[in-house]
Amino acid sequence: AWTSNSGRERTTALVYSVGWTQHSVGVQYIRAGAILQLLLGNMGRPGGGIMALRGHASIQGSTDIPTLFNILPGYLPMPMASEHSDLQAWIDSIRHPGAKGFWADAGAYGISLLKAYWGEAATADNDFCFDYLPKITGDHGTYRTVLDMIDGKVKGYFLLGQNPAVGSAHGRAQRLGMANLDWLVVRDLFEIESATFWKNSPEIATGEIVAEECGTEVFLMPAASHVEKEGTFTQTQRMLQWREKAVEPPGDCRSELWFLYHLGRLVRERLADSTQERDRPILDLTWDYLPADSEDEPSAEIVLKEINGYEIATGRPLSSFTEMKDDGSTIGGCWIYTGVFKDGVNQAARRKPGREQSWVAPEWGWVWPANRRILYNRASADPEGRPWSERKAYVWWDEDAGEWTGHDIPDFEKNKPPSYRPPEGSSGTEAIAGDDPFIMQGDGKGSLYVPQGLIDGPMPTHYEPVESPFRNPLYRQQANPTRKDYARRDNRMNPSPPEEHSEVFPYVFTTSRLTEHHTAGGMSRYLQYLSELQPEMFVEVSPELATERGLEHMGWCHVVTARSAVEGKVMVTDRLTPLRVEGRVVHQVWLPYHWGAGGMVSGDSANDLFGISLDPNVLIQESKVGTCDVQPGRRPSGPALLEYVAGYQHRAGVDDNHHAPIVTTGPGIASQSDDDPADDERSSS
């Protein structure tokens, strides 16, 4: 169906969700989809492309202007302490001297960002305050951080709209980490488990956390909901839509903008008389987000204006990122968002009805970059600039006018003809030919083979999950050899073939969400109607597995891994069917992950079952597949739970340093016996 619906007259969109991403090979899954879409001619065309359905609203926005440790706004890489000693070294690492395409202007994007951060303090003489930027030294992701909490390396933590005690892999590690802090700030709509772990987590029952002895001081700050504050959502199609405040937040509830602005204000006031150089990055920040008519509530629109950018000399808002300069004369907080305040108008607030505009609806919200609704839309025309299909014509070359035109903003230099060929030695956009549609790539092409950018290889290939009941059928390498593992006593992994004792955990389990609940349950388990619709944790199994394990529909069962055991009511359905793989039957188990200790309805958290193993490129956890055992009845409680799980660990041969195998592919493998791949297994951390 995919191939038959792809061609000149038809296109297919590839739509995926976290079922692809949350794997130790998640990036390569998506990369495989991109390759197929390129080969089928579905990129840059209406009805084509790739769309990621995110877990909730504005996740696209939180990557564009990131909550991630390794990138800056607009996907500029965070500087590394070991490689970027000054501004020029950092910029050259992004654009490389002589680079082709729009990344050649990375200096303008980066310097405009530094000017947005530090304003008048950022000058050419001090590298535009580049030294003020924090530099990363390696893995600073959330999972590394929680393990550092356990090890006493992290003293304080902010949680803004997150509930890792329920929503993150290895829930026990999350809670033990938070219990080892000096202070924890939680901002949420309700008193979620990440604010109450010290008094009602499973570790209270096991004795691993003692409420009277827990030294973590928790500050629970009530948050405003999305209808109680103004601002933007950026959705998966890159569209910014402005939200008006509908009602005032109740009581002491405040927006994130209010909280962070006033936190910054108080810190700056406390440091005002400091003469220490270490305090200059805070004191020199631009921090003028209060409107003229308010002394309390900062303006989200003022923030959006700064994100858009403007000329310093005139105050004129920039209309495009091509207007950014690398001489310090422009400010811009996120280069890909430049244009969202074009002409001084909040473009994200536009809501022209569809009947009053074209089918592309360019005046509904604003899409980055440049209000372009489809990325790389030069690919909707053939190399000569003619639409591949008149029925699906989108942008094309107008020979008479000497420009690209169409239904959308062309993702190409407007006056560059299809016949243009770059001169020898050219760089930047001048080096992109007139028939090369992928203008952010150095050669203008869509790459099937990528020699750089991905840690785990230039082409996708098959690896088994970190925990699997089967050997990799293709070659000796069992799991992704470059995945991020944390081999430690509190992160034991179930054995997988060809390791011994993998039969201790014979079943495959996965987790997902329900319509009635939202992620970790912080916005649904506290609502009466939703709690009534889905009142308790359950474990879905097939009739065959129920028979094999003696499970009774609506009775109790528990699921066990090397990390923990969780219990729930049995739900026997034919939606799950046994699979026959490698000549034997394997059963699947499905669990929702919305429950925790709090709320109107409570239950065990499915994420307690997972260990921490991550995709090497983006450090997302493998939380869509693991191996387990299922037993009838309720799990043990209190210290008996720890003894019960330890018994499984012992039977599985899981020792203190155990982790799933990585098979080396270096010198020596070829000379070893091919008779038994198990003989060639090597472990590495």
C-alpha positions in Angstrom: 0.0 0.0 0.0 2.8 2.4 0.8 4.6 2.0 -2.5 1.4 1.9 -4.6 0.3 5.1 -3.0 3.6 6.9 -3.8 4.5 8.4 -7.1 3.8 11.4 -9.3 0.1 11.4 -8.7 0.0 10.1 -5.1 1.9 10.7 -1.9 2.0 9.0 1.5 2.8 10.6 4.9 4.7 8.6 7.4 3.2 9.3 10.9 4.8 7.8 14.0 4.9 8.3 17.7 6.9 7.3 20.8 6.4 3.6 19.8 9.3 4.2 17.4 11.4 6.7 19.5 11.6 5.0 22.8 14.1 2.3 21.8 17.8 1.9 22.0 17.7 2.1 18.2 14.9 4.7 18.1 16.8 7.2 15.9 17.6 4.5 13.4 14.0 3.5 13.2 13.1 7.0 12.2 16.1 7.2 9.9 14.9 4.1 8.1 11.5 5.8 7.6 13.2 8.9 6.2 15.2 6.8 3.7 12.0 5.0 2.5 10.2 8.4 2.1 13.1 9.7 0.1 13.2 6.7 -2.2 9.5 6.8 -2.7 9.5 10.5 -3.6 7.3 11.6 -0.7 9.5 14.3 0.8 8.7 18.0 0.3 5.3 17.2 -1.3 1.7 17.8 -0.1 0.4 14.7 1.6 3.9 13.3 2.1 6.8 13.8 4.6 7.3 12.5 8.1 5.2 13.6 11.1 6.0 12.7 14.7 3.0 12.6 16.9 4.4 13.9 20.2 3.4 12.7 23.7 1.5 16.0 24.5 1.2 19.6 23.4 4.2 21.7 22.4 6.9 19.1 22.6 8.0 20.5 19.3 8.4 23.8 20.9 10.4 22.4 23.8 13.0 21.1 21.3 13.0 24.2 19.1 13.7 26.3 22.1 15.0 23.4 24.0 14.8 21.9 27.4 17.6 19.6 26.3 21.1 19.8 27.7 23.0 19.5 24.4 21.4 22.1 22.1 20.6 25.8 22.1 17.6 27.5 20.5 17.3 26.7 16.8 19.2 23.4 17.1 22.6 25.2 17.6 24.8 22.7 19.4 25.8 23.4 22.9 29.5 24.2 23.1 31.8 21.5 24.5 34.5 22.4 27.1 37.1 20.2 25.4 36.6 21.5 21.9 35.3 25.1 21.8 37.7 27.4 23.6 36.3 30.5 21.9 33.5 31.8 19.8 35.2 31.2 16.5 35.9 27.5 17.3 32.3 27.0 18.2 31.0 28.6 15.1 33.4 26.8 12.8 32.3 23.5 14.3 28.8 24.2 13.1 29.4 25.7 9.7 32.9 24.6 8.9 34.8 27.1 6.7 33.5 26.8 3.1 30.3 25.1 4.2 27.4 24.9 1.8 23.7 25.7 2.5 22.1 27.9 5.1 24.2 26.5 8.0 27.0 28.6 6.6 25.3 31.5 8.4 25.6 29.9 11.8 27.7 32.8 13.0 24.8 35.2 12.5 22.4 32.8 14.3 24.7 32.2 17.2 25.9 35.8 17.7 22.3 37.1 17.5 21.4 34.6 20.2 24.3 35.7 22.4 23.1 39.3 22.0 19.6 38.2 23.0 21.0 36.7 26.2 23.4 39.4 27.3 22.5 42.5 25.3 24.8 45.5 25.7 27.3 43.4 27.6 27.9 41.2 24.6 30.5 42.8 22.3 32.9 41.8 19.6 35.8 42.5 22.1 34.5 39.8 24.5 33.4 37.3 21.9 29.8 38.4 22.5 30.0 36.9 26.0 30.6 33.4 24.6 32.6 32.6 27.7 29.4 33.1 29.7 27.7 30.1 28.0 27.9 26.9 30.0 30.0 24.2 28.3 29.1 20.6 28.4 31.6 17.9 29.3 29.7 14.8 28.3 26.4 13.2 29.3 24.2 15.6 31.3 20.9 14.0 30.4 18.1 13.3 32.8 19.0 9.6 33.4 22.7 10.4 34.1 21.5 13.2 36.4 19.2 10.9 38.4 22.0 8.4 38.9 24.3 11.3 40.0 21.6 12.2 42.5 21.8 8.6 44.0 25.6 9.0 44.1 25.3 12.4 45.9 26.7 14.5 43.1 23.5 16.6 42.6 22.2 18.8 45.4 19.1 20.5 43.9 16.7 19.9 41.1 13.8 21.6 39.4 10.8 19.7 38.0 8.5 21.9 35.9 5.6 19.9 34.6 7.3 16.5 35.0 6.6 13.5 37.2 9.6 11.2 36.9 8.5 9.2 39.9 5.9 7.7 37.6 6.6 8.8 34.1 10.3 7.9 33.7 12.0 4.5 33.2 13.3 2.8 36.4 10.9 4.6 38.8 12.7 3.2 41.8 15.9 4.9 40.8 14.0 8.1 40.1 12.6 8.2 43.6 15.8 7.1 45.4 17.6 9.9 43.5 15.2 12.6 44.6 15.4 11.3 48.2 19.1 12.0 48.1 18.9 15.7 47.3 19.2 18.7 49.5 16.2 20.5 47.8 13.6 19.8 45.1 11.3 22.3 43.5 8.2 20.8 41.9 5.8 23.0 39.9 2.6 21.3 38.9 -1.2 21.4 39.0 -1.5 18.8 41.7 0.5 17.2 44.5 2.1 14.6 42.2 4.2 11.6 43.3 7.5 13.5 42.6 6.5 15.9 45.3 5.3 13.2 47.8 7.8 10.4 47.2 9.2 10.9 50.7 6.0 9.8 52.3 4.1 7.5 50.0 6.5 5.9 47.5 6.9 2.1 47.3 10.3 2.6 48.9 8.6 3.8 52.1 7.2 0.3 52.4 10.5 -1.5 51.6 12.4 0.7 54.1 14.6 2.2 51.4 13.2 5.7 52.2 12.4 6.7 55.7 10.2 9.8 55.8 11.6 11.1 59.1 15.2 10.7 57.8 14.8 11.9 54.2 16.8 15.1 53.9 15.2 16.4 50.7 13.4 19.7 51.3 10.5 19.7 48.7 9.1 23.0 47.5 5.7 22.4 45.8 4.8 25.5 43.7 1.2 25.6 42.3 1.2 26.1 38.5 -1.2 27.7 36.2 -2.8 25.6 33.5 -2.6 26.4 29.8 -6.0 28.2 29.9 -4.7 30.4 32.7 -1.8 32.0 30.9 -0.9 33.4 27.5 1.8 32.2 25.2 2.4 29.8 22.3 2.1 26.2 21.5 4.4 24.8 18.8 2.9 21.6 17.4 4.4 18.8 15.5 3.8 20.5 12.1 6.1 23.3 13.4 3.1 25.7 13.8 3.1 28.3 16.5 -0.4 29.2 17.7 -0.9 31.9 20.2 -3.1 31.2 23.3 -5.0 33.9 25.0 -5.5 33.7 28.7 -9.1 32.6 29.3 -9.3 32.9 33.1 -7.1 34.0 36.0 -5.2 31.2 37.7 -6.7 30.4 41.2 -4.9 31.2 44.4 -1.1 31.3 44.2 -1.0 29.4 40.9 1.4 31.1 38.5 2.8 30.6 35.0 6.3 29.3 34.3 7.1 32.7 32.8 6.2 34.4 36.1 8.1 31.9 38.2 11.3 32.0 36.2 11.2 35.7 35.7 10.9 36.4 39.4 13.3 33.7 40.4 15.8 35.3 38.1 15.0 38.8 39.5 15.5 37.6 43.1 18.8 35.9 42.3 20.0 39.0 40.5 19.0 41.2 43.4 20.9 39.0 45.8 24.0 39.2 43.6 23.7 42.9 42.8 26.7 43.9 44.9 28.9 41.0 43.9 32.3 41.7 42.4 33.0 38.0 41.6 33.5 37.2 37.9 31.5 34.0 38.3 28.3 36.1 38.9 28.7 38.2 35.7 26.8 35.8 33.5 23.7 36.3 35.7 24.1 40.0 36.4 24.7 40.8 32.7 21.6 38.9 31.4 18.9 40.9 29.7 15.9 40.7 32.1 13.4 43.3 30.9 10.2 41.4 30.3 7.7 43.4 32.3 5.3 45.5 30.2 4.9 49.2 31.0 1.6 48.6 32.8 2.7 45.8 35.1 5.1 45.4 38.0 4.4 41.7 38.5 3.4 39.7 35.4 6.0 39.5 32.6 4.7 39.5 29.1 4.9 36.4 26.9 4.6 38.7 23.9 7.7 40.6 24.8 9.6 37.3 25.1 8.2 36.3 21.6 9.5 39.6 20.2 13.0 38.9 21.5 12.8 35.4 20.1 11.8 36.8 16.7 14.7 39.3 16.8 15.2 42.9 15.8 17.8 45.4 14.6 19.4 47.0 17.6 19.9 50.4 16.0 16.3 50.9 14.8 14.3 48.4 16.9 12.8 47.1 13.6 11.6 43.4 14.0 13.4 41.1 11.7 11.2 39.5 9.0 13.5 36.6 8.2 16.6 34.8 9.6 18.4 35.9 6.4 18.5 39.4 8.0 20.5 38.3 11.0 24.1 39.6 11.1 27.3 38.2 12.7 28.5 41.7 13.7 26.4 42.1 16.8 23.9 44.5 15.1 20.9 42.1 15.4 19.3 40.3 18.3 17.4 37.0 17.9 16.5 34.4 20.5 15.8 31.6 18.0 16.8 32.0 14.4 14.2 29.5 13.0 11.4 31.5 14.7 12.5 34.8 13.0 9.4 36.1 11.2 6.9 35.2 13.9 6.7 38.9 14.8 7.3 40.2 11.3 6.2 43.9 10.9 5.6 44.1 14.6 2.6 41.8 14.4 2.1 38.6 16.4 1.8 36.3 13.4 1.1 33.3 15.7 -2.1 34.9 16.8 -3.6 34.9 13.3 -6.9 33.0 12.9 -8.3 33.8 9.5 -11.1 31.3 8.6 -10.2 28.7 6.0 -13.0 29.9 3.7 -11.2 33.3 3.4 -7.8 32.0 2.3 -6.2 29.3 0.2 -6.2 25.6 1.1 -2.7 25.9 2.5 -4.1 28.4 5.1 -0.9 30.5 5.4 -2.8 33.0 7.7 -3.6 30.5 10.4 -0.9 30.7 13.0 2.7 30.8 11.8 5.0 28.0 10.9 8.8 28.0 11.1 10.8 28.7 9.1 9.4 31.7 7.2 5.8 30.6 7.6 6.7 27.7 5.2 4.1 24.9 5.6 6.0 22.1 4.0 9.8 21.8 4.4 12.0 21.2 1.4 9.0 21.9 -0.9 11.4 22.5 -3.9 11.2 18.7 -4.1 7.5 19.0 -5.1 8.8 20.1 -8.5 11.1 18.1 -10.8 14.7 19.1 -11.5 13.5 21.5 -14.2 11.1 23.2 -11.8 7.9 21.7 -13.2 5.3 20.1 -10.7 5.6 16.3 -10.6 1.9 16.3 -10.7 -0.5 19.1 -11.8 -3.1 17.6 -9.4 -0.6 17.9 -6.5 1.2 21.0 -7.7 2.7 23.0 -4.8 5.6 25.2 -5.8 7.1 25.6 -9.2 9.5 27.8 -11.3 7.8 30.6 -13.2 10.1 31.1 -16.2 8.5 34.4 -17.3 8.7 36.0 -13.9 12.1 34.4 -13.1 11.1 33.2 -9.7 9.7 30.3 -7.7 6.0 30.6 -6.9 3.1 28.4 -5.8 0.7 27.8 -3.0 3.4 28.0 -0.2 6.5 30.0 0.6 9.1 28.3 -1.6 11.8 26.6 0.4 14.4 27.8 -2.0 16.0 31.0 -3.0 13.3 32.9 -4.8 15.2 33.9 -7.9 17.6 30.9 -8.3 16.6 29.1 -11.5 16.6 25.3 -11.8 19.5 25.6 -14.3 21.8 27.3 -11.8 25.1 25.5 -11.2 27.4 26.8 -8.4 30.8 28.1 -9.4 33.9 26.3 -8.3 34.9 27.1 -4.7 31.5 28.7 -3.8 30.1 28.4 -0.3 26.9 29.0 1.6 23.7 29.2 -0.4 25.7 30.1 -3.5 27.0 26.5 -3.5 23.5 25.0 -3.7 22.5 24.1 -7.3 19.1 25.0 -8.7 17.9 21.4 -8.7 19.1 20.6 -5.1 16.0 20.9 -2.8 17.5 20.0 0.6 19.0 23.4 1.3 20.0 22.7 4.9 22.3 19.9 3.8 25.9 20.6 2.7 25.3 19.2 -0.8 21.6 20.0 -1.2 20.7 16.3 -1.4 18.6 14.1 0.8 21.1 11.5 2.1 20.5 7.8 2.1 24.0 7.3 3.6 25.1 9.7 6.3 28.8 9.5 7.1 28.5 11.9 10.1 25.9 13.0 12.6 24.8 9.7 13.9 26.7 7.8 16.6 25.5 4.3 15.7 26.3 4.3 12.0 25.5 5.7 8.6 22.8 3.3 7.6 20.0 1.6 9.7 20.5 -2.0 10.6 18.7 -4.5 12.8 19.6 -5.0 16.5 17.5 -6.8 19.1 16.2 -4.8 22.0 18.5 -4.7 25.0 16.2 -7.2 26.6 14.9 -9.8 24.1 14.0 -13.5 24.2 15.7 -14.1 20.9 19.1 -13.9 19.3 19.7 -11.4 16.6 18.9 -13.6 13.5 21.2 -11.6 11.2 24.6 -11.6 12.9 26.5 -12.0 16.1 25.9 -8.5 17.3 22.9 -8.8 19.6 22.0 -5.3 20.7 23.0 -1.8 19.6 26.8 -1.7 20.4 26.8 2.1 20.8 23.8 2.4 23.1 24.2 4.3 26.4 24.3 1.8 29.3 24.8 2.4 33.0 26.2 -0.8 34.3 25.7 -0.6 38.1 24.1 -2.6 40.9 20.9 -0.4 40.9 20.4 -0.8 37.1 20.5 -4.6 36.5 19.3 -5.7 33.1 17.5 -9.0 32.3 19.7 -11.5 30.4 19.2 -12.0 26.7 20.4 -14.8 24.4 23.0 -16.0 24.0 23.4 -15.3 27.7 22.3 -18.0 30.1 19.1 -17.9 32.1 17.1 -15.6 29.8 14.2 -18.1 30.2 13.7 -16.7 33.7 12.0 -13.7 32.0 10.2 -15.5 29.1 7.7 -12.9 28.0 7.8 -9.6 26.2 6.1 -6.6 27.7 5.4 -3.1 26.5 3.7 0.0 27.9 1.5 2.6 26.4 -1.3 5.1 27.3 -5.0 5.1 27.5 -7.4 7.7 26.1 -8.7 8.6 29.5 -5.4 9.3 31.2 -2.5 11.6 30.4 1.1 10.4 30.7 2.1 10.1 34.3 -1.4 10.8 35.5 -0.9 14.2 37.0 -3.6 15.8 35.0 -6.1 12.9 34.9 -5.9 10.7 38.1 -7.0 13.8 40.0 -10.2 14.3 37.9 -13.3 12.4 39.0 -14.7 11.6 35.6 -11.5 10.3 34.1 -10.6 8.4 37.2 -14.1 6.7 37.1 -13.6 5.8 33.4 -10.3 4.1 34.1 -10.2 3.4 37.8 -7.2 1.0 38.3 -4.0 -0.4 36.9 -4.4 -3.5 34.8 -2.3 -6.0 32.9 -3.6 -7.1 29.5 -2.8 -10.7 28.3 -4.0 -13.1 25.8 -6.2 -16.1 26.6 -3.3 -18.4 25.9 -1.0 -16.7 28.4 -3.8 -16.6 30.9 -4.1 -20.4 30.6 -0.4 -20.9 30.7 0.1 -18.9 33.9 -3.3 -19.5 35.6 -4.4 -15.9 35.3 -8.1 -15.2 35.9 -9.9 -12.3 34.2 -10.3 -9.4 36.7 -8.2 -11.3 39.2 -4.8 -10.1 40.4 -1.4 -10.7 38.8 2.0 -9.3 39.0 4.8 -8.6 36.4 8.4 -9.1 37.4 11.8 -7.9 36.0 15.3 -7.5 37.4 14.3 -4.0 38.7 11.0 -4.6 40.5 7.5 -6.1 40.4 4.2 -4.4 39.8 0.7 -5.6 40.2 -2.6 -5.0 38.5 -5.9 -6.6 37.6 -5.8 -9.2 34.8 -7.5 -8.2 31.6 -7.8 -11.1 29.2 -8.4 -10.1 25.6 -7.8 -11.4 22.1 -6.2 -8.0 21.1 -2.9 -9.6 22.2 -2.0 -12.7 20.3 0.9 -15.1 20.9 3.7 -14.8 18.3 5.6 -17.7 16.7 9.2 -16.7 16.3 12.2 -19.0 15.6 9.9 -22.0 15.9 8.6 -21.2 19.4 5.7 -19.2 20.9 6.4 -16.0 22.7 3.6 -14.2 24.7 3.2 -10.4 24.9 2.1 -8.4 27.9 0.6 -4.9 27.8 0.5 -2.4 30.6 -0.6 1.3 30.8 1.8 3.5 32.7 -0.5 6.2 34.2 -0.7 5.0 37.8 1.1 6.0 40.9 0.6 6.4 44.6 -1.4 9.7 44.5 -4.7 10.8 42.9 -8.3 9.7 43.2 -7.2 6.3 41.8 -3.8 4.8 42.5 -1.8 1.8 41.6 1.7 0.5 40.7 3.7 2.3 38.1 4.6 0.2 35.0 7.8 2.2 34.5 9.2 0.6 37.7 9.8 -2.4 35.5 12.3 -0.9 33.1 16.0 -0.4 33.5 17.9 2.5 32.0 19.3 1.9 28.5 19.3 4.7 26.0 19.6 5.5 22.3 23.1 6.8 21.8 22.1 9.8 19.7 19.4 11.4 21.7 19.6 9.5 25.0 15.9 8.5 25.0 15.1 5.5 27.1 14.2 2.0 25.8 10.7 1.9 27.4 8.6 0.2 24.7 10.0 -3.3 25.1 11.5 -5.5 27.8 11.3 -9.1 29.0 9.4 -10.2 32.1 7.7 -12.9 34.0 4.0 -12.9 34.9 2.6 -14.7 38.0 -0.9 -14.9 39.4 -1.8 -13.1 42.6 -0.5 -9.9 44.1 3.2 -9.0 44.4 4.9 -9.2 47.8 5.0 -5.9 49.7 7.5 -4.2 52.1 11.0 -5.7 52.4 9.6 -9.0 51.0 9.4 -7.3 47.6 13.1 -6.7 47.6 13.8 -10.3 48.5 11.4 -11.5 45.8 13.1 -9.5 43.1 16.5 -10.5 44.4 15.4 -14.2 44.0 14.7 -13.5 40.3 18.0 -11.8 39.9 19.8 -14.8 41.4 18.0 -17.3 39.2 18.7 -15.1 36.1 22.4 -15.0 37.0 22.3 -11.2 37.3 25.4 -10.1 39.2 26.5 -6.7 40.4 28.1 -5.8 37.1 25.7 -7.4 34.8 24.3 -5.8 31.7 23.0 -7.0 28.3 25.8 -8.1 26.0 27.6 -6.1 23.4 29.5 -8.1 20.8 32.7 -6.6 19.6 33.2 -6.3 15.9 36.9 -5.4 16.0 40.0 -7.4 15.2 39.9 -11.1 16.1 36.2 -11.8 15.5 36.9 -13.2 12.0 39.4 -15.7 13.3 37.0 -17.1 15.9 34.8 -20.1 15.4 31.6 -19.6 13.5 30.0 -22.8 14.9 28.5 -21.1 17.9 27.9 -17.4 18.0 27.7 -17.6 21.8 31.5 -18.3 21.8 32.1 -14.9 20.3 30.1 -12.8 22.8 32.0 -10.1 24.6 30.7 -7.8 27.2 31.5 -4.1 27.4 30.1 -1.2 29.4 
